[in-house]
């Protein structure tokens, strides 16, 4: 449970870095992990 905030921040920063917005597509590799599942 303590690692959840870190995974959330990592997922958010990753989406910010690639300037993801509505209408764009991304490929999430490793979507079964903590960060990947939050991105999905």
C-alpha positions in Angstrom: 0.0 0.0 0.0 2.9 2.4 0.7 4.1 2.0 -2.9 0.8 3.0 -4.5 1.5 6.8 -4.4 4.8 6.3 -6.1 3.2 4.3 -8.8 0.6 6.9 -9.3 3.1 9.7 -9.6 5.3 7.7 -12.0 2.3 7.0 -14.3 1.2 10.6 -14.2 4.7 12.0 -14.9 5.1 9.5 -17.8 1.9 10.7 -19.4 2.9 14.3 -18.9 6.3 13.8 -20.4 5.0 12.4 -23.7 2.3 15.1 -23.8 -0.5 12.6 -24.0 -3.9 14.1 -24.7 -7.4 13.1 -25.9 -7.3 11.7 -29.4 -3.8 10.3 -29.2 -2.8 6.7 -28.8 0.0 5.1 -26.8 1.3 1.5 -26.4 1.6 0.4 -22.8 4.1 -2.4 -22.4 3.9 -4.3 -19.1 0.4 -3.2 -18.3 0.1 -5.9 -15.7 2.4 -4.2 -13.4 1.7 -1.4 -10.9 2.5 1.6 -13.1 1.2 0.1 -16.3 -2.1 -0.8 -14.8 -2.5 2.8 -13.6 -1.7 4.2 -17.0 -4.4 1.9 -18.6 
